[in-house]
């Protein structure tokens, strides 16, 4: 990997190419272990993934 290229570890972890794909993955796979872990982590910061991006639609 080129030292100037940065990877997004969260996208890599979920094996998606971008944030839109990540949100689609989360919506389509609510019972996935990784999705549950992410939701639990974000809940600590009072972030609800269900409401993220709703204003964009």
PDB file of N, CA, C and O in Angstrom:
ATOM      1  N   UNK A   1       0.843  -1.187   0.000  1.00  0.00           N
ATOM      2  CA  UNK A   1       0.000   0.000   0.000  1.00  0.00           C
ATOM      3  C   UNK A   1       0.883   1.242   0.000  1.00  0.00           C
ATOM      4  O   UNK A   1       1.887   1.309   0.709  1.00  0.00           O
ATOM      5  N   UNK A   2       0.503   2.195  -0.784  1.00  0.00           N
ATOM      6  CA  UNK A   2       1.212   3.457  -0.868  1.00  0.00           C
ATOM      7  C   UNK A   2       1.139   4.168   0.480  1.00  0.00           C
ATOM      8  O   UNK A   2       0.069   4.239   1.085  1.00  0.00           O
ATOM      9  N   UNK A   3       2.262   4.693   0.952  1.00  0.00           N
ATOM     10  CA  UNK A   3       2.266   5.333   2.273  1.00  0.00           C
ATOM     11  C   UNK A   3       1.394   6.585   2.323  1.00  0.00           C
ATOM     12  O   UNK A   3       1.029   7.036   3.409  1.00  0.00           O
ATOM     13  N   UNK A   4       1.055   7.151   1.166  1.00  0.00           N
ATOM     14  CA  UNK A   4       0.221   8.345   1.140  1.00  0.00           C
ATOM     15  C   UNK A   4      -1.273   8.015   1.142  1.00  0.00           C
ATOM     16  O   UNK A   4      -2.110   8.884   1.386  1.00  0.00           O
ATOM     17  N   UNK A   5      -1.591   6.766   0.871  1.00  0.00           N
ATOM     18  CA  UNK A   5      -3.000   6.359   0.865  1.00  0.00           C
ATOM     19  C   UNK A   5      -3.419   6.010   2.284  1.00  0.00           C
ATOM     20  O   UNK A   5      -2.737   5.257   2.979  1.00  0.00           O
ATOM     21  N   UNK A   6      -4.530   6.555   2.697  1.00  0.00           N
ATOM     22  CA  UNK A   6      -5.060   6.241   4.019  1.00  0.00           C
ATOM     23  C   UNK A   6      -6.266   5.335   3.847  1.00  0.00           C
ATOM     24  O   UNK A   6      -7.049   5.490   2.910  1.00  0.00           O
ATOM     25  N   UNK A   7      -6.404   4.389   4.760  1.00  0.00           N
ATOM     26  CA  UNK A   7      -7.575   3.526   4.714  1.00  0.00           C
ATOM     27  C   UNK A   7      -8.491   3.891   5.863  1.00  0.00           C
ATOM     28  O   UNK A   7      -8.051   4.386   6.900  1.00  0.00           O
ATOM     29  N   UNK A   8      -9.731   3.644   5.665  1.00  0.00           N
ATOM     30  CA  UNK A   8     -10.708   3.850   6.713  1.00  0.00           C
ATOM     31  C   UNK A   8     -10.933   2.496   7.366  1.00  0.00           C
ATOM     32  O   UNK A   8     -11.538   1.609   6.764  1.00  0.00           O
ATOM     33  N   UNK A   9     -10.461   2.333   8.564  1.00  0.00           N
ATOM     34  CA  UNK A   9     -10.519   1.036   9.232  1.00  0.00           C
ATOM     35  C   UNK A   9     -11.945   0.575   9.489  1.00  0.00           C
ATOM     36  O   UNK A   9     -12.219  -0.625   9.473  1.00  0.00           O
ATOM     37  N   UNK A  10     -12.853   1.507   9.724  1.00  0.00           N
ATOM     38  CA  UNK A  10     -14.246   1.127   9.939  1.00  0.00           C
ATOM     39  C   UNK A  10     -14.836   0.538   8.659  1.00  0.00           C
ATOM     40  O   UNK A  10     -15.523  -0.483   8.701  1.00  0.00           O
ATOM     41  N   UNK A  11     -14.569   1.177   7.528  1.00  0.00           N
ATOM     42  CA  UNK A  11     -15.057   0.646   6.255  1.00  0.00           C
ATOM     43  C   UNK A  11     -14.416  -0.706   5.963  1.00  0.00           C
ATOM     44  O   UNK A  11     -15.086  -1.622   5.486  1.00  0.00           O
ATOM     45  N   UNK A  12     -13.144  -0.830   6.243  1.00  0.00           N
ATOM     46  CA  UNK A  12     -12.456  -2.110   6.058  1.00  0.00           C
ATOM     47  C   UNK A  12     -13.063  -3.190   6.941  1.00  0.00           C
ATOM     48  O   UNK A  12     -13.254  -4.323   6.499  1.00  0.00           O
ATOM     49  N   UNK A  13     -13.363  -2.846   8.173  1.00  0.00           N
ATOM     50  CA  UNK A  13     -13.921  -3.803   9.127  1.00  0.00           C
ATOM     51  C   UNK A  13     -15.257  -4.359   8.631  1.00  0.00           C
ATOM     52  O   UNK A  13     -15.538  -5.547   8.786  1.00  0.00           O
ATOM     53  N   UNK A  14     -16.073  -3.491   8.035  1.00  0.00           N
ATOM     54  CA  UNK A  14     -17.376  -3.909   7.521  1.00  0.00           C
ATOM     55  C   UNK A  14     -17.303  -4.361   6.059  1.00  0.00           C
ATOM     56  O   UNK A  14     -18.309  -4.786   5.491  1.00  0.00           O
ATOM     57  N   UNK A  15     -16.134  -4.272   5.460  1.00  0.00           N
ATOM     58  CA  UNK A  15     -15.893  -4.677   4.076  1.00  0.00           C
ATOM     59  C   UNK A  15     -16.816  -3.955   3.096  1.00  0.00           C
ATOM     60  O   UNK A  15     -17.444  -4.571   2.235  1.00  0.00           O
ATOM     61  N   UNK A  16     -16.879  -2.638   3.250  1.00  0.00           N
ATOM     62  CA  UNK A  16     -17.648  -1.787   2.349  1.00  0.00           C
ATOM     63  C   UNK A  16     -16.724  -0.713   1.789  1.00  0.00           C
ATOM     64  O   UNK A  16     -15.651  -0.457   2.335  1.00  0.00           O
ATOM     65  N   UNK A  17     -17.151  -0.087   0.694  1.00  0.00           N
ATOM     66  CA  UNK A  17     -16.292   0.874   0.009  1.00  0.00           C
ATOM     67  C   UNK A  17     -16.453   2.314   0.490  1.00  0.00           C
ATOM     68  O   UNK A  17     -15.524   3.115   0.386  1.00  0.00           O
ATOM     69  N   UNK A  18     -17.647   2.640   1.021  1.00  0.00           N
ATOM     70  CA  UNK A  18     -17.878   4.024   1.423  1.00  0.00           C
ATOM     71  C   UNK A  18     -18.920   4.076   2.535  1.00  0.00           C
ATOM     72  O   UNK A  18     -19.483   3.054   2.928  1.00  0.00           O
ATOM     73  N   UNK A  19     -19.164   5.281   3.031  1.00  0.00           N
ATOM     74  CA  UNK A  19     -20.075   5.438   4.170  1.00  0.00           C
ATOM     75  C   UNK A  19     -21.524   5.135   3.798  1.00  0.00           C
ATOM     76  O   UNK A  19     -22.288   4.648   4.631  1.00  0.00           O
ATOM     77  N   UNK A  20     -21.903   5.416   2.568  1.00  0.00           N
ATOM     78  CA  UNK A  20     -23.266   5.090   2.133  1.00  0.00           C
ATOM     79  C   UNK A  20     -23.477   3.575   2.156  1.00  0.00           C
ATOM     80  O   UNK A  20     -24.516   3.100   2.614  1.00  0.00           O
ATOM     81  N   UNK A  21     -22.500   2.821   1.665  1.00  0.00           N
ATOM     82  CA  UNK A  21     -22.594   1.361   1.708  1.00  0.00           C
ATOM     83  C   UNK A  21     -22.631   0.863   3.149  1.00  0.00           C
ATOM     84  O   UNK A  21     -23.320  -0.110   3.456  1.00  0.00           O
ATOM     85  N   UNK A  22     -21.898   1.524   4.022  1.00  0.00           N
ATOM     86  CA  UNK A  22     -21.904   1.141   5.434  1.00  0.00           C
ATOM     87  C   UNK A  22     -23.294   1.320   6.028  1.00  0.00           C
ATOM     88  O   UNK A  22     -23.790   0.433   6.722  1.00  0.00           O
ATOM     89  N   UNK A  23     -23.925   2.455   5.763  1.00  0.00           N
ATOM     90  CA  UNK A  23     -25.267   2.693   6.293  1.00  0.00           C
ATOM     91  C   UNK A  23     -26.271   1.693   5.719  1.00  0.00           C
ATOM     92  O   UNK A  23     -27.162   1.232   6.432  1.00  0.00           O
ATOM     93  N   UNK A  24     -26.133   1.359   4.443  1.00  0.00           N
ATOM     94  CA  UNK A  24     -27.010   0.356   3.836  1.00  0.00           C
ATOM     95  C   UNK A  24     -26.794  -1.005   4.492  1.00  0.00           C
ATOM     96  O   UNK A  24     -27.753  -1.726   4.765  1.00  0.00           O
ATOM     97  N   UNK A  25     -25.529  -1.354   4.744  1.00  0.00           N
ATOM     98  CA  UNK A  25     -25.212  -2.622   5.393  1.00  0.00           C
ATOM     99  C   UNK A  25     -25.850  -2.682   6.777  1.00  0.00           C
ATOM    100  O   UNK A  25     -26.419  -3.703   7.163  1.00  0.00           O
ATOM    101  N   UNK A  26     -25.753  -1.594   7.509  1.00  0.00           N
ATOM    102  CA  UNK A  26     -26.316  -1.538   8.862  1.00  0.00           C
ATOM    103  C   UNK A  26     -27.834  -1.705   8.819  1.00  0.00           C
ATOM    104  O   UNK A  26     -28.403  -2.436   9.630  1.00  0.00           O
ATOM    105  N   UNK A  27     -28.485  -1.031   7.877  1.00  0.00           N
ATOM    106  CA  UNK A  27     -29.944  -1.131   7.761  1.00  0.00           C
ATOM    107  C   UNK A  27     -30.386  -2.526   7.340  1.00  0.00           C
ATOM    108  O   UNK A  27     -31.412  -3.021   7.804  1.00  0.00           O
ATOM    109  N   UNK A  28     -29.613  -3.159   6.463  1.00  0.00           N
ATOM    110  CA  UNK A  28     -29.993  -4.468   5.930  1.00  0.00           C
ATOM    111  C   UNK A  28     -29.599  -5.626   6.840  1.00  0.00           C
ATOM    112  O   UNK A  28     -30.099  -6.738   6.671  1.00  0.00           O
ATOM    113  N   UNK A  29     -28.715  -5.383   7.794  1.00  0.00           N
ATOM    114  CA  UNK A  29     -28.200  -6.451   8.651  1.00  0.00           C
ATOM    115  C   UNK A  29     -28.254  -6.071  10.127  1.00  0.00           C
ATOM    116  O   UNK A  29     -27.219  -6.068  10.795  1.00  0.00           O
ATOM    117  N   UNK A  30     -29.438  -5.749  10.651  1.00  0.00           N
ATOM    118  CA  UNK A  30     -29.523  -5.279  12.042  1.00  0.00           C
ATOM    119  C   UNK A  30     -29.103  -6.321  13.078  1.00  0.00           C
ATOM    120  O   UNK A  30     -28.770  -5.961  14.208  1.00  0.00           O
ATOM    121  N   UNK A  31     -29.113  -7.594  12.717  1.00  0.00           N
ATOM    122  CA  UNK A  31     -28.744  -8.643  13.669  1.00  0.00           C
ATOM    123  C   UNK A  31     -27.307  -9.117  13.517  1.00  0.00           C
ATOM    124  O   UNK A  31     -26.879 -10.038  14.212  1.00  0.00           O
ATOM    125  N   UNK A  32     -26.560  -8.493  12.613  1.00  0.00           N
ATOM    126  CA  UNK A  32     -25.156  -8.836  12.424  1.00  0.00           C
ATOM    127  C   UNK A  32     -24.366  -8.470  13.679  1.00  0.00           C
ATOM    128  O   UNK A  32     -24.598  -7.424  14.286  1.00  0.00           O
ATOM    129  N   UNK A  33     -23.441  -9.331  14.056  1.00  0.00           N
ATOM    130  CA  UNK A  33     -22.661  -9.110  15.278  1.00  0.00           C
ATOM    131  C   UNK A  33     -21.914  -7.775  15.235  1.00  0.00           C
ATOM    132  O   UNK A  33     -21.899  -7.038  16.221  1.00  0.00           O
ATOM    133  N   UNK A  34     -21.297  -7.467  14.096  1.00  0.00           N
ATOM    134  CA  UNK A  34     -20.543  -6.214  13.975  1.00  0.00           C
ATOM    135  C   UNK A  34     -21.466  -5.001  14.096  1.00  0.00           C
ATOM    136  O   UNK A  34     -21.105  -3.995  14.706  1.00  0.00           O
ATOM    137  N   UNK A  35     -22.651  -5.105  13.513  1.00  0.00           N
ATOM    138  CA  UNK A  35     -23.621  -4.004  13.576  1.00  0.00           C
ATOM    139  C   UNK A  35     -24.059  -3.785  15.017  1.00  0.00           C
ATOM    140  O   UNK A  35     -24.133  -2.649  15.486  1.00  0.00           O
ATOM    141  N   UNK A  36     -24.346  -4.865  15.709  1.00  0.00           N
ATOM    142  CA  UNK A  36     -24.749  -4.754  17.117  1.00  0.00           C
ATOM    143  C   UNK A  36     -23.644  -4.117  17.951  1.00  0.00           C
ATOM    144  O   UNK A  36     -23.915  -3.264  18.797  1.00  0.00           O
ATOM    145  N   UNK A  37     -22.402  -4.527  17.717  1.00  0.00           N
ATOM    146  CA  UNK A  37     -21.270  -3.955  18.460  1.00  0.00           C
ATOM    147  C   UNK A  37     -21.139  -2.458  18.186  1.00  0.00           C
ATOM    148  O   UNK A  37     -20.913  -1.672  19.106  1.00  0.00           O
ATOM    149  N   UNK A  38     -21.280  -2.069  16.926  1.00  0.00           N
ATOM    150  CA  UNK A  38     -21.174  -0.656  16.568  1.00  0.00           C
ATOM    151  C   UNK A  38     -22.279   0.157  17.230  1.00  0.00           C
ATOM    152  O   UNK A  38     -22.026   1.241  17.755  1.00  0.00           O
ATOM    153  N   UNK A  39     -23.503  -0.364  17.207  1.00  0.00           N
ATOM    154  CA  UNK A  39     -24.623   0.341  17.832  1.00  0.00           C
ATOM    155  C   UNK A  39     -24.412   0.488  19.336  1.00  0.00           C
ATOM    156  O   UNK A  39     -24.724   1.532  19.908  1.00  0.00           O
ATOM    157  N   UNK A  40     -23.882  -0.555  19.978  1.00  0.00           N
ATOM    158  CA  UNK A  40     -23.607  -0.479  21.417  1.00  0.00           C
ATOM    159  C   UNK A  40     -22.547   0.578  21.708  1.00  0.00           C
ATOM    160  O   UNK A  40     -22.672   1.344  22.663  1.00  0.00           O
ATOM    161  N   UNK A  41     -21.517   0.617  20.893  1.00  0.00           N
ATOM    162  CA  UNK A  41     -20.447   1.599  21.079  1.00  0.00           C
ATOM    163  C   UNK A  41     -20.976   3.020  20.888  1.00  0.00           C
ATOM    164  O   UNK A  41     -20.687   3.903  21.696  1.00  0.00           O
ATOM    165  N   UNK A  42     -21.741   3.240  19.837  1.00  0.00           N
ATOM    166  CA  UNK A  42     -22.271   4.576  19.574  1.00  0.00           C
ATOM    167  C   UNK A  42     -23.297   5.000  20.613  1.00  0.00           C
ATOM    168  O   UNK A  42     -23.451   6.193  20.877  1.00  0.00           O
ATOM    169  N   UNK A  43     -23.996   4.046  21.205  1.00  0.00           N
ATOM    170  CA  UNK A  43     -24.970   4.364  22.253  1.00  0.00           C
ATOM    171  C   UNK A  43     -24.280   5.000  23.457  1.00  0.00           C
ATOM    172  O   UNK A  43     -24.886   5.804  24.165  1.00  0.00           O
ATOM    173  N   UNK A  44     -23.024   4.649  23.691  1.00  0.00           N
ATOM    174  CA  UNK A  44     -22.266   5.261  24.786  1.00  0.00           C
ATOM    175  C   UNK A  44     -22.121   6.768  24.586  1.00  0.00           C
ATOM    176  O   UNK A  44     -21.984   7.522  25.549  1.00  0.00           O
ATOM    177  N   UNK A  45     -22.152   7.195  23.323  1.00  0.00           N
ATOM    178  CA  UNK A  45     -22.029   8.611  22.988  1.00  0.00           C
ATOM    179  C   UNK A  45     -23.378   9.211  22.596  1.00  0.00           C
ATOM    180  O   UNK A  45     -23.452  10.295  22.018  1.00  0.00           O
ATOM    181  N   UNK A  46     -24.447   8.474  22.927  1.00  0.00           N
ATOM    182  CA  UNK A  46     -25.819   8.899  22.646  1.00  0.00           C
ATOM    183  C   UNK A  46     -26.049   9.182  21.163  1.00  0.00           C
ATOM    184  O   UNK A  46     -26.737  10.136  20.800  1.00  0.00           O
ATOM    185  N   UNK A  47     -25.461   8.334  20.308  1.00  0.00           N
ATOM    186  CA  UNK A  47     -25.655   8.429  18.862  1.00  0.00           C
ATOM    187  C   UNK A  47     -26.537   7.266  18.436  1.00  0.00           C
ATOM    188  O   UNK A  47     -26.214   6.102  18.672  1.00  0.00           O
ATOM    189  N   UNK A  48     -27.654   7.601  17.806  1.00  0.00           N
ATOM    190  CA  UNK A  48     -28.599   6.590  17.343  1.00  0.00           C
ATOM    191  C   UNK A  48     -28.472   6.466  15.827  1.00  0.00           C
ATOM    192  O   UNK A  48     -28.808   7.397  15.095  1.00  0.00           O
ATOM    193  N   UNK A  49     -27.990   5.326  15.358  1.00  0.00           N
ATOM    194  CA  UNK A  49     -27.811   5.135  13.922  1.00  0.00           C
ATOM    195  C   UNK A  49     -29.121   5.186  13.153  1.00  0.00           C
ATOM    196  O   UNK A  49     -29.129   5.511  11.965  1.00  0.00           O
ATOM    197  N   UNK A  50     -30.216   4.871  13.807  1.00  0.00           N
ATOM    198  CA  UNK A  50     -31.510   4.892  13.125  1.00  0.00           C
ATOM    199  C   UNK A  50     -31.881   6.311  12.706  1.00  0.00           C
ATOM    200  O   UNK A  50     -32.581   6.492  11.710  1.00  0.00           O
ATOM    201  N   UNK A  51     -31.430   7.308  13.441  1.00  0.00           N
ATOM    202  CA  UNK A  51     -31.785   8.689  13.120  1.00  0.00           C
ATOM    203  C   UNK A  51     -30.721   9.390  12.280  1.00  0.00           C
ATOM    204  O   UNK A  51     -30.975  10.471  11.748  1.00  0.00           O
ATOM    205  N   UNK A  52     -29.542   8.799  12.151  1.00  0.00           N
ATOM    206  CA  UNK A  52     -28.470   9.407  11.366  1.00  0.00           C
ATOM    207  C   UNK A  52     -28.834   9.346   9.891  1.00  0.00           C
ATOM    208  O   UNK A  52     -29.177   8.282   9.376  1.00  0.00           O
ATOM    209  N   UNK A  53     -28.759  10.480   9.215  1.00  0.00           N
ATOM    210  CA  UNK A  53     -29.024  10.543   7.791  1.00  0.00           C
ATOM    211  C   UNK A  53     -30.475  10.729   7.413  1.00  0.00           C
ATOM    212  O   UNK A  53     -30.774  10.897   6.231  1.00  0.00           O
ATOM    213  N   UNK A  54     -31.388  10.706   8.365  1.00  0.00           N
ATOM    214  CA  UNK A  54     -32.803  10.869   8.040  1.00  0.00           C
ATOM    215  C   UNK A  54     -33.094  12.241   7.457  1.00  0.00           C
ATOM    216  O   UNK A  54     -33.990  12.376   6.623  1.00  0.00           O
ATOM    217  N   UNK A  55     -32.363  13.253   7.873  1.00  0.00           N
ATOM    218  CA  UNK A  55     -32.611  14.601   7.367  1.00  0.00           C
ATOM    219  C   UNK A  55     -32.173  14.739   5.911  1.00  0.00           C
ATOM    220  O   UNK A  55     -32.612  15.654   5.215  1.00  0.00           O
ATOM    221  N   UNK A  56     -31.300  13.825   5.444  1.00  0.00           N
ATOM    222  CA  UNK A  56     -30.823  13.868   4.067  1.00  0.00           C
ATOM    223  C   UNK A  56     -31.815  13.269   3.087  1.00  0.00           C
ATOM    224  O   UNK A  56     -31.746  13.540   1.888  1.00  0.00           O
ATOM    225  N   UNK A  57     -32.743  12.453   3.588  1.00  0.00           N
ATOM    226  CA  UNK A  57     -33.651  11.741   2.690  1.00  0.00           C
ATOM    227  C   UNK A  57     -34.823  12.586   2.294  1.00  0.00           C
ATOM    228  O   UNK A  57     -35.683  12.133   1.539  1.00  0.00           O
TER     229      UNK A  57
END
